Amino acid sequence: MTTEIKTRPDGSIDTAHYMKIGRQMRSDQAMTLLTGGARKEERPRRKPRALFSFL
């Protein structure tokens, strides 16, 4: 990350920019937690199972 703060033309901090970055980081973290750290193309394929395997 840079140490320079992104500002809007009026001189105020560009909060939309930082909220966008935060949302992307939160999304990446959620995907990491849900997939066990592996991306979809890296996960091993599971064998398909019958819906009612107990019958």
C-alpha positions as semicolon CSV with decimal commas, in nm:
position;residue;x (nm);y (nm);z (nm)
1;M;0,000;0,000;0,000
2;T;0,110;0,354;-0,061
3;T;0,161;0,606;0,216
4;E;0,016;0,887;0,006
5;I;-0,352;0,953;0,081
6;K;-0,578;0,974;-0,222
7;T;-0,781;1,294;-0,222
8;R;-1,062;1,437;-0,431
9;P;-1,027;1,760;-0,630
10;D;-1,174;1,959;-0,338
11;G;-0,895;1,833;-0,110
12;S;-1,102;1,593;0,102
13;I;-1,009;1,227;0,142
14;D;-1,154;1,007;-0,132
15;T;-1,351;0,772;0,094
16;A;-1,518;0,596;-0,200
17;H;-1,176;0,483;-0,322
18;Y;-1,085;0,334;0,016
19;M;-1,428;0,175;0,064
20;K;-1,388;0,004;-0,275
21;I;-1,049;-0,134;-0,171
22;G;-1,193;-0,251;0,163
23;R;-1,484;-0,429;-0,005
24;Q;-1,249;-0,609;-0,243
25;M;-1,024;-0,717;0,045
26;R;-1,328;-0,842;0,242
27;S;-1,452;-1,032;-0,063
28;D;-1,110;-1,192;-0,117
29;Q;-1,093;-1,296;0,249
30;A;-1,443;-1,447;0,239
31;M;-1,354;-1,647;-0,072
32;T;-1,036;-1,770;0,095
33;L;-1,233;-1,885;0,400
34;L;-1,505;-2,053;0,192
35;T;-1,273;-2,232;-0,050
36;G;-1,010;-2,335;0,202
37;G;-0,749;-2,112;0,043
38;A;-0,766;-2,265;-0,305
39;R;-0,916;-2,098;-0,607
40;K;-1,183;-2,279;-0,804
41;E;-0,945;-2,397;-1,078
42;E;-0,698;-2,527;-0,818
43;R;-0,945;-2,738;-0,616
44;P;-0,955;-3,111;-0,683
45;R;-1,271;-3,227;-0,854
46;R;-1,505;-3,440;-0,646
47;K;-1,679;-3,747;-0,775
48;P;-2,049;-3,689;-0,836
49;R;-2,274;-3,863;-0,586
50;A;-2,626;-3,990;-0,624
51;L;-2,887;-3,770;-0,459
52;F;-3,036;-4,063;-0,267
53;S;-2,738;-4,291;-0,214
54;F;-2,904;-4,466;0,082
55;L;-3,172;-4,631;-0,138
